[in-house]
Each structure stands twice: as C-alpha cells, then as structure tokens.
C-alpha cells in the first residue's frame, strides 16, 4: 500500500531565532534525490501549540510531503533522528498515512 509521508519541521530554534534557509533547502534536496518529488507547505507556516510543564508552547512549522509506494519505517526512523540533531529538537514528527489513489 502507498503512503503519504509528512514531515513537520520548525522554522525557529528553541532560542526563537529563525533557522538558516540552508537547513530546509538541504531537507528538500535530500527528499528530492531519494523520492523524486515532494510538496512543501511553506507560504503560510502552520502553527503548532501544546502544553508542557511551563505552559503553552507554540511553534511555526513547514510541512513536507512525499508519496512512497512502500513504507520503509527503519529508514524514516533513522532520518527522523538525523533531523532532530540537525534542528536541535527533542522530537521531530514524521507521520505516515495510508494512501489510495482515486
């Protein structure tokens, strides 16, 4: 079964400084090289909000999507760890949604 993979990556670091454009450009280049295409939702960044022990936390994110014919969970897990280091995040969300072409 095909899957739609979504990567939710922050625009800002924990210090509230914008990440250099090169970080996001590298992700796009890596995904293009591996999968041959992607969709980027970056015009109007999405906003995430959640609660932690200090109160509400907000984050602006860019969403990247790729379609894959088969889910390689090990590869995505490894790539998630790379992105967590690259973006200095405790957790980066990568989700896989089953996809049927209509």
C-alpha positions in Angstrom: 0.0 0.0 0.0 1.2 3.5 -0.8 1.8 6.0 1.9 1.9 9.8 2.2 4.7 10.8 4.5 4.5 14.1 6.3 7.5 15.8 8.0 6.7 18.7 10.4 9.8 20.8 10.7 10.2 24.0 12.8 11.0 27.4 11.4 12.6 28.6 14.6 15.0 27.1 17.1 14.4 26.9 20.8 16.0 30.3 21.1 13.3 31.7 18.8 15.9 32.5 16.1 14.9 31.6 12.6 16.8 28.6 11.2 19.1 29.3 8.3 17.3 28.6 4.9 20.1 26.1 4.1 18.7 23.7 6.7 15.3 23.5 4.9 16.9 23.5 1.5 19.0 20.5 2.5 15.9 18.6 3.5 14.2 19.4 0.2 17.3 18.3 -1.8 17.6 15.1 0.2 13.9 14.2 -0.3 14.0 15.1 -4.0 17.1 12.9 -4.5 15.6 9.9 -2.7 12.0 10.1 -3.8 12.0 12.2 -7.0 9.4 14.7 -5.8 7.8 16.4 -2.8 5.3 19.0 -1.8 6.2 21.8 0.6 3.6 23.8 2.6 5.7 26.9 3.4 3.8 30.0 2.2 1.8 30.4 5.4 3.6 28.4 8.1 1.3 26.2 10.2 1.3 26.8 13.9 1.6 24.0 16.5 0.6 24.5 20.1 0.9 22.1 23.0 1.2 22.2 26.8 4.3 21.3 28.7 5.4 21.9 32.3 6.0 25.6 31.7 2.6 26.3 30.0 1.6 26.7 26.4 4.3 26.2 23.7 3.9 27.5 20.2 5.9 26.6 17.1 5.7 27.6 13.4 6.4 24.7 11.1 6.8 23.8 7.5 5.2 20.6 6.3 7.0 18.5 3.7 5.1 15.6 2.0 6.3 12.7 -0.2 4.4 9.8 -1.6 6.1 6.4 -1.3 5.0 3.1 -2.8 6.2 1.2 0.3 6.8 2.3 3.8 10.4 1.8 5.0 9.9 2.6 8.7 13.5 1.9 9.6 14.8 4.5 7.0 12.3 7.1 8.2 13.2 6.4 11.9 16.9 7.0 11.1 16.1 10.1 9.1 14.0 11.5 11.9 17.0 11.1 14.3 19.2 13.0 11.8 16.6 15.8 11.6 16.3 16.0 15.4 20.0 16.6 15.6 20.1 19.0 12.6 17.3 21.1 14.0 18.2 20.7 17.7 14.8 19.2 18.6 13.8 16.7 21.2 11.4 15.2 18.7 10.6 15.8 15.1 7.2 14.4 13.9 7.2 12.3 10.8 3.9 10.6 10.1 2.8 8.0 7.5 -0.7 8.0 6.2 -2.0 5.1 4.1 -2.9 6.4 0.7 -5.3 5.2 -2.1 -5.1 7.0 -5.4 -8.6 7.8 -6.6 
